[in-house]
Amino acid sequence: MNTKISTLVAVCIIALCKINLLNAQAPVGNAGDHTPVELGNSEAPFGYYEYLPTNFTANSDEKYPLIVFYHGYGERGNGASDLDDVLSFGPPSLINQGADFDAIIISPQNTTANYSASDFLSLFNYLTANYPIDTNRVYVTGLSSGGTSTWNALKGHFDKIAAALPICGFNSLNNPSEFLQQTPIWVHHSFNDDVVSRTQSINIVNRIANIGSSVMTVYPYGSGNSAANEDYSMRFDTNSRTWSLTEGTNEPTDKLSFTLYKDGGHNAWTRTYNNDDVWNWMLAQSLNSLSIEEEQIDFNLFPNPTSSKVTITSTDETEKRIVLYDAFGKKLYSNQFSTEHSINMNSYSSGIYFVKVSKNDEPQQVLKLIVN
């Protein structure tokens, strides 16, 4: 065989492969896959890891929640040969250990570990243009420098974010940030963090609450202002404009909660990301349906909470469709009814569910259901 011709053929094949990679259409992987997408192999502004849920179907009309995960400073890199470093912690690490999520998870990488508000927007625009994403269920989280990036995204584009989970991040809010009270935010930090001081998160949540007194006025310090003997969560009520205290890692009852671990140093993320309650809370939030208590609901749901049967009643006798979803947005049950219908919840695990009812072409009405 002619060596020059062989070399030319090889070069052409390599060039074609590179062109195909560059023009590869997202999503890149298949359902359940965790796939590296190197910088330059797509039109995305960053290299990233792509996780697709196990129920993912590319050619359907279904939309999926999106979680954007921002890495810490130690996992920064060029988005190509360094991309595997983002697998060290957080959701990418959990996925590699076998965890499943009912959401698309995108874990970008850059060289600074600092993503600006415009960085969030450029990635958001790329992802929503190329993936079947439910734009009412976009979530942002990150650890350390990634926590800072989460705050950056919130400051610039809180209107696109259904919920945020900043962990031991640092940032500053120059103006009273009452606008962030519209976004469900659950902040986590360790009392004895010697890399990013807890005061960083304290100052931020104080600025969001903007009531003139610190969240720490309700914290039960130990002797000499040392850490309490347990982990505590401080929840903010936007109506009464007060902080309340609960023992443990507890989600917001309104929009804002600050969980302060009694120990753990800078690593506040392992306990946070390994907590199923955190994911259940996050994936239950939505831009259009989680002000559901404020909606004009035309049906009733009882008992709620329940441990067995739940009954839905309506005074409207027209035929309606009822659909039951879990906290991850997965459809579990559907049926037709007019004035009354019951669902046996014995086969479902405890947690948060959503009951949606629609009739004719009218918008769906939603109620949150808690199963004990």
Legacy VTK file of the C-alpha trace (Angstrom):
# vtk DataFile Version 3.0
C-alpha trace
ASCII
DATASET POLYDATA
POINTS 372 float
0.000 0.000 0.000
1.208 3.505 -0.810
2.388 5.052 2.479
1.570 8.614 1.390
-1.985 7.614 0.454
-2.390 5.725 3.755
-1.189 8.714 5.732
-3.529 10.998 3.831
-6.466 8.669 4.473
-5.617 8.541 8.187
-5.394 12.320 8.406
-8.757 12.663 6.645
-10.383 10.158 9.009
-9.038 12.018 12.052
-10.216 15.328 10.624
-13.683 13.899 9.928
-13.878 12.522 13.462
-13.002 15.933 14.864
-15.648 17.579 12.679
-18.226 15.026 13.808
-17.317 15.599 17.456
-17.517 19.349 17.030
-20.927 19.042 15.394
-22.181 16.359 17.754
-25.688 17.163 18.860
-26.566 17.240 22.524
-27.646 15.182 24.336
-24.452 13.244 23.734
-25.042 10.155 25.865
-27.948 7.797 26.443
-30.338 7.314 29.346
-28.410 6.624 32.558
-25.056 7.640 31.041
-22.533 10.005 32.612
-20.672 11.379 29.613
-17.714 13.776 29.323
-18.206 16.507 26.716
-14.858 18.185 26.244
-14.502 21.881 25.525
-14.393 22.335 21.754
-16.383 19.185 21.033
-19.638 21.097 21.249
-20.803 24.688 21.070
-21.118 24.828 24.849
-19.130 27.600 26.562
-17.462 25.030 28.863
-16.430 21.424 28.852
-18.820 19.476 31.064
-20.041 16.129 32.307
-23.544 15.233 31.150
-25.801 12.938 33.174
-29.108 11.805 31.695
-31.761 10.206 33.933
-32.560 6.534 33.446
-36.034 7.409 32.139
-34.622 9.819 29.561
-36.125 9.593 26.070
-34.598 11.894 23.492
-37.346 11.705 20.895
-40.331 12.442 23.111
-42.025 15.653 24.159
-41.133 15.114 27.812
-39.170 17.834 29.578
-36.696 17.112 32.371
-35.464 19.052 35.400
-31.932 20.460 35.127
-29.326 20.610 37.890
-26.203 22.690 37.241
-23.357 21.712 39.577
-20.374 24.031 40.106
-17.111 22.437 41.274
-14.686 23.773 43.862
-11.265 25.363 43.388
-9.405 22.052 43.604
-11.375 20.663 40.666
-10.725 23.541 38.269
-9.301 22.665 34.853
-9.260 23.162 31.110
-12.552 21.426 30.381
-10.819 18.767 28.294
-7.920 16.674 29.616
-8.705 17.859 33.173
-12.438 17.194 32.940
-12.398 14.051 35.110
-11.455 16.211 38.103
-15.084 17.342 38.413
-15.937 13.761 39.385
-14.240 14.175 42.753
-17.161 15.515 44.781
-20.839 16.348 44.707
-23.408 14.925 42.282
-20.796 13.711 39.741
-19.129 11.647 42.472
-22.470 10.228 43.619
-23.383 9.292 40.044
-20.066 7.475 39.612
-20.873 5.571 42.808
-24.150 4.377 41.303
-26.639 7.062 42.349
-29.554 7.822 40.029
-31.192 11.203 39.648
-34.470 12.030 37.920
-32.904 15.091 36.354
-30.378 16.100 33.748
-27.192 17.039 35.602
-24.598 19.240 33.935
-21.240 19.694 35.677
-19.109 22.274 33.831
-15.410 22.919 34.375
-13.309 26.058 33.966
-9.821 27.140 34.947
-10.777 29.596 37.680
-13.592 27.761 39.532
-15.432 31.066 39.419
-18.508 31.290 37.208
-20.066 34.702 36.737
-23.720 35.521 36.208
-23.035 35.837 32.480
-21.329 32.414 32.541
-24.502 30.954 34.024
-26.625 32.638 31.369
-24.488 31.460 28.448
-24.577 27.875 29.725
-28.312 28.132 30.469
-28.979 29.352 26.930
-26.932 26.532 25.406
-28.556 23.829 27.547
-32.133 24.979 27.061
-31.557 25.196 23.299
-30.079 21.702 23.047
-31.676 19.615 25.812
-35.346 18.894 26.605
-35.321 20.939 29.802
-38.265 22.012 31.907
-37.329 25.672 32.326
-39.579 25.888 35.381
-37.320 23.383 37.146
-33.736 24.617 36.780
-31.605 24.203 39.929
-28.127 25.462 40.792
-25.737 24.131 43.408
-22.021 24.152 44.137
-19.405 23.725 46.842
-16.792 26.203 48.086
-15.890 28.249 44.979
-18.867 26.536 43.383
-21.008 27.897 46.198
-19.758 31.342 45.222
-20.695 30.629 41.608
-24.155 29.609 42.792
-24.554 33.021 44.465
-23.339 34.709 41.273
-25.993 32.905 39.249
-28.669 33.902 41.766
-27.638 37.553 41.840
-27.811 37.820 38.066
-30.596 35.445 37.075
-32.694 34.410 40.063
-35.754 34.572 37.793
-34.516 31.510 35.892
-33.671 29.423 38.984
-36.315 27.348 40.767
-34.082 26.602 43.779
-30.462 26.978 44.853
-28.197 25.024 47.179
-25.014 27.019 47.963
-22.532 25.128 50.152
-19.740 26.916 52.059
-19.444 29.620 49.429
-18.281 33.210 49.755
-19.731 36.307 48.173
-21.106 39.730 48.911
-24.496 41.238 48.308
-24.009 44.981 48.042
-27.676 45.884 48.252
-30.453 44.481 50.416
-31.423 41.370 48.505
-35.111 40.981 49.174
-35.518 39.893 45.561
-33.755 36.653 46.511
-36.554 35.973 48.970
-38.546 34.938 45.912
-36.210 31.980 45.295
-36.060 28.905 47.554
-32.489 28.831 48.894
-31.008 26.357 51.362
-27.536 27.409 52.535
-25.096 24.988 54.231
-21.878 25.710 56.116
-19.784 24.230 58.958
-19.254 26.186 62.156
-15.521 25.436 62.179
-14.789 25.990 58.479
-11.217 27.331 58.423
-11.064 27.832 54.637
-14.229 29.845 54.039
-15.462 31.308 57.296
-19.066 30.664 58.278
-19.448 34.438 58.473
-19.521 34.481 54.667
-22.788 32.548 54.592
-24.068 34.383 57.666
-23.536 37.760 56.031
-25.259 36.656 52.829
-28.390 35.248 54.487
-28.570 38.356 56.684
-28.460 40.512 53.579
-31.248 38.493 51.976
-33.446 38.678 55.078
-32.596 42.385 55.480
-34.250 42.777 58.889
-31.412 44.502 60.766
-30.630 41.598 63.084
-28.477 38.542 62.472
-29.632 35.005 61.848
-27.206 34.048 64.630
-29.355 35.713 67.297
-31.413 32.497 67.362
-28.406 30.130 67.262
-27.772 28.262 70.558
-24.032 28.828 70.966
-22.029 26.676 73.335
-19.854 28.168 76.042
-17.706 31.071 74.915
-19.620 31.378 71.635
-18.445 27.940 70.551
-20.412 25.592 68.314
-23.664 24.133 69.572
-23.771 20.451 70.461
-25.936 19.637 67.445
-26.466 20.754 63.864
-29.086 23.475 63.569
-31.150 25.057 60.813
-32.354 28.644 60.949
-35.447 29.302 58.823
-36.623 32.711 57.665
-40.307 33.637 57.464
-40.864 36.325 54.841
-44.278 37.260 56.275
-43.306 37.761 59.920
-39.739 38.685 58.893
-38.269 36.579 61.675
-35.819 33.700 62.051
-36.780 30.471 63.811
-34.564 27.616 64.987
-34.865 23.862 64.444
-32.467 21.106 65.402
-31.027 19.135 62.489
-30.754 19.742 58.765
-34.161 21.119 57.898
-35.416 22.549 54.631
-36.977 25.985 54.299
-40.590 26.228 55.393
-40.792 29.435 53.394
-37.982 30.328 50.985
-34.740 30.536 53.006
-32.983 28.165 55.400
-29.430 28.226 56.774
-28.070 24.922 58.081
-24.961 25.250 60.257
-23.150 21.970 60.969
-21.515 21.767 64.394
-18.279 20.430 62.834
-16.818 19.139 59.583
-14.387 21.902 58.690
-14.528 23.043 55.093
-16.241 19.852 53.933
-19.885 20.752 54.387
-20.783 19.145 51.078
-20.490 15.413 51.792
-23.284 15.399 54.384
-25.352 17.788 52.327
-25.212 15.896 49.053
-25.662 12.519 50.791
-28.902 13.735 52.374
-31.934 12.528 50.398
-34.060 15.225 52.038
-31.940 17.846 50.275
-32.647 16.387 46.843
-36.328 15.819 47.625
-36.636 19.457 48.644
-34.756 20.811 45.645
-36.560 18.792 42.996
-39.929 19.672 44.512
-39.412 23.372 43.723
-40.744 24.963 40.553
-40.985 28.479 39.201
-44.641 28.079 38.268
-46.113 25.592 40.718
-44.454 25.958 44.063
-46.292 28.981 45.086
-49.080 26.443 45.039
-50.495 27.616 48.353
-51.241 30.935 46.632
-53.116 29.411 43.691
-56.880 29.359 43.451
-57.412 25.659 43.932
-60.794 24.305 42.817
-60.434 20.960 44.608
-59.653 19.683 48.075
-57.224 17.039 49.232
-57.598 15.143 52.532
-56.210 13.915 54.782
-52.970 15.780 54.162
-50.503 14.630 55.438
-51.613 11.018 55.002
-50.197 7.577 55.659
-52.743 5.588 53.638
-55.572 6.837 51.437
-55.983 10.357 50.092
-59.275 11.651 48.730
-59.745 14.421 46.162
-63.079 16.226 46.038
-64.430 18.975 43.820
-67.726 20.846 43.672
-67.322 21.152 39.921
-69.086 18.172 38.299
-67.256 18.350 34.975
-64.901 15.491 34.205
-61.320 16.153 35.244
-58.009 14.370 34.959
-55.914 13.738 38.052
-52.182 12.975 37.913
-49.899 12.076 40.833
-46.200 13.002 40.613
-43.336 12.316 42.984
-40.993 15.083 44.118
-38.758 14.436 41.091
-41.568 15.097 38.617
-42.046 11.430 37.699
-45.646 10.536 36.879
-46.879 7.766 39.153
-50.624 7.604 38.625
-53.419 9.117 36.532
-57.173 8.746 36.282
-60.400 10.551 35.453
-62.942 11.789 37.996
-65.734 14.310 38.409
-66.514 15.127 42.056
-64.581 12.612 44.179
-61.676 10.219 43.786
-59.389 8.305 46.174
-55.808 7.097 45.759
-54.263 4.399 47.939
-50.856 5.731 49.013
-49.803 2.597 50.939
-47.527 1.475 48.116
-45.644 4.794 48.036
-42.767 5.718 50.310
-42.935 8.687 52.664
-42.095 12.036 51.138
-43.475 14.911 49.075
-45.841 14.350 46.144
-47.874 16.605 43.862
-51.465 16.162 42.775
-52.361 17.951 39.553
-55.903 18.319 38.274
-56.945 19.684 34.880
-60.225 20.022 33.031
-60.861 20.832 29.393
-58.075 23.143 28.245
-57.787 25.094 31.479
-54.439 25.345 33.289
-53.608 22.643 35.782
-54.210 23.217 39.472
-51.695 21.819 41.918
-51.566 20.755 45.548
-48.647 19.436 47.546
-49.285 16.077 49.249
-47.185 14.818 52.153
-47.053 11.079 52.825
-45.858 10.033 56.282
LINES 1 373
372 0 1 2 3 4 5 6 7 8 9 10 11 12 13 14 15 16 17 18 19 20 21 22 23 24 25 26 27 28 29 30 31 32 33 34 35 36 37 38 39 40 41 42 43 44 45 46 47 48 49 50 51 52 53 54 55 56 57 58 59 60 61 62 63 64 65 66 67 68 69 70 71 72 73 74 75 76 77 78 79 80 81 82 83 84 85 86 87 88 89 90 91 92 93 94 95 96 97 98 99 100 101 102 103 104 105 106 107 108 109 110 111 112 113 114 115 116 117 118 119 120 121 122 123 124 125 126 127 128 129 130 131 132 133 134 135 136 137 138 139 140 141 142 143 144 145 146 147 148 149 150 151 152 153 154 155 156 157 158 159 160 161 162 163 164 165 166 167 168 169 170 171 172 173 174 175 176 177 178 179 180 181 182 183 184 185 186 187 188 189 190 191 192 193 194 195 196 197 198 199 200 201 202 203 204 205 206 207 208 209 210 211 212 213 214 215 216 217 218 219 220 221 222 223 224 225 226 227 228 229 230 231 232 233 234 235 236 237 238 239 240 241 242 243 244 245 246 247 248 249 250 251 252 253 254 255 256 257 258 259 260 261 262 263 264 265 266 267 268 269 270 271 272 273 274 275 276 277 278 279 280 281 282 283 284 285 286 287 288 289 290 291 292 293 294 295 296 297 298 299 300 301 302 303 304 305 306 307 308 309 310 311 312 313 314 315 316 317 318 319 320 321 322 323 324 325 326 327 328 329 330 331 332 333 334 335 336 337 338 339 340 341 342 343 344 345 346 347 348 349 350 351 352 353 354 355 356 357 358 359 360 361 362 363 364 365 366 367 368 369 370 371
